[in-house]
Amino acid sequence: MSSPFIEVRSLHKHFGSVKAVNDVNFSVDKGEVLGFLGPNGAGKSTTMKVITGFLPPTQGTAFVCGHDIRTDPIAAKRRFGYLPEGAPLYGDMTPEGFLDFIGRTRKMTRSARKAAIKNVVERMGLGEVLHRRIETLSKGFRRRVGLAQAILHDPDVLILDEPTDGLDPNQKHDVRELIRSMGDSKAIIISTHILEEVDAVCDRAVIIDHGRVVSDGTPLQLHARSPEFNSVALRVTEQDAGKVVEVLGALPEVAKVERKAAANGLVSLLVLPRNGQFIADMVGAAIRQNNIFVTDLHAETGKLDDVFRAVTIHSRAT
């Protein structure tokens, strides 16, 4: 079995008495996109700065493609691309000049730099601003320049801190598509506060709070922790609502039926399963057998917002 491309072992980072990162452990394999989530101040950016060698750990370490960031930092840094928080750039440079500078810093040959710059300019849509000073660019374009420098040398590992921050919806879609296209061949960590990005691009998500990992699982496993996972939402007429509550509430797989809202003669109901099991088929069958008219019926996947709040609030209470 091959080693993970990224491995974080018992990582601690203290600033005086403040434990910004407190015994964090996780790994990311080749072909895996990891969402790194947490409230503001949870320790996400600090963890990423330690993994990339921009901050020394207080205790523990991280490995990038087998290279210890503490004892072999140059070899580790050759293997990753990093988009830091805020994407600090040289404002008086143009995107073309900045990317050429990054290529020379990474000791790429002139021909390799030229080909790589052409590639990332096309992928990030930077052609129209290539010769403008970076300080004159919009936040979205500056973010795209920052992402372009991270992928310039086609690294095995990408560590991206809020990669879609400042982008409009179309640009966010393009960046997510880019991340997905690279996900099969690289190990990627994405720090984000946008929960929809977990479903959009991530194979797994780690939630951190107060410097500690409080959840680690696939998007499906996260959804399954929602109280509404596999529940069934339906809309029926006011006159049928009582019958529906009685019929569906009698099913052994149903925990309860909640009445949500009523408008224009229709009532919205939520059917909650026992133990999170899938009940959509049996609910549909019961509706048909009892000749009940419904205007809408669909299974709920659960809300990541609810799960996020639950695990972070719980961590603060323990």
HUDAWO-V987453 format. One record per pair of residues at least 4 apart in sequence whose C-alpha atoms are under 6 Angstrom apart, sorted by the first residue. I is the first residue (numbers start at 1). GAP is how many residues later the second one is. Records with the same first field share a line. If there is no record, write none. Layout:
BEGIN
I: GAP / GAP
END
This chain:
BEGIN
4: 24 / 25
5: 24 / 25 / 59 / 60
6: 21 / 22 / 57 / 58
7: 20 / 55 / 56
8: 17 / 18 / 19 / 54
9: 16 / 51 / 52 / 53
10: 13 / 14 / 15 / 50
11: 12 / 13 / 48 / 49 / 50
12: 9 / 10 / 11 / 45 / 46 / 47
13: 7 / 8 / 44 / 45
14: 4 / 5 / 6
20: 23 / 191
21: 22 / 190
22: 189 / 190
24: 188
29: 158
30: 156 / 157
31: 152 / 153 / 154 / 155 / 156
32: 155
33: 150 / 155 / 156 / 169 / 170
34: 155 / 168 / 170 / 171
35: 155 / 156 / 167 / 170
36: 154 / 155 / 169 / 170
37: 154 / 155 / 170
38: 4 / 169 / 170 / 171
42: 167 / 168 / 169
43: 168
49: 5 / 6
50: 4 / 5 / 6
51: 11
62: 6 / 7
63: 4 / 5 / 6
64: 12
67: 5 / 9
68: 4
69: 4 / 7
79: 76 / 77
80: 75 / 77 / 78
81: 69 / 70 / 74 / 77
82: 68 / 77 / 78
83: 64 / 67 / 77 / 78
84: 77
85: 76
87: 59
91: 43 / 44
92: 41
93: 4 / 5 / 40 / 41
94: 4 / 37 / 38 / 39 / 40
95: 35
96: 34
99: 50
103: 5 / 10
104: 4
108: 4 / 5
112: 4
113: 4
116: 36
117: 4
120: 4 / 28
121: 4 / 5
126: 4
137: 4
139: 27
140: 26 / 27
148: 4
156: 30
157: 29 / 30 / 31
158: 30
159: 29 / 30
160: 30
161: 29 / 30
162: 29 / 30
164: 8
167: 4 / 5
179: 4
180: 21
197: 4
198: 4
203: 15
204: 13 / 14
205: 11 / 12 / 13
206: 9 / 10
207: 6 / 7 / 8
208: 4 / 5 / 6
217: 4
223: 79 / 81
224: 5
226: 76 / 81
228: 74
229: 71 / 72 / 73
230: 46 / 48 / 69 / 70 / 71
231: 40 / 41 / 42 / 68 / 69
232: 38 / 39 / 66 / 67 / 68
233: 36 / 37 / 64 / 65
234: 34 / 35 / 62 / 63
235: 32 / 33 / 59 / 60 / 61
236: 30 / 31 / 58
237: 28 / 29 / 30
238: 27 / 28 / 29
244: 4
245: 4
249: 7
253: 20 / 21
254: 18 / 19 / 20
255: 17 / 18 / 19
256: 16
257: 13 / 14
258: 11 / 12
259: 10
260: 8 / 9
261: 6 / 7
262: 4 / 5
273: 4
287: 5
304: 4
309: 4
310: 4
END
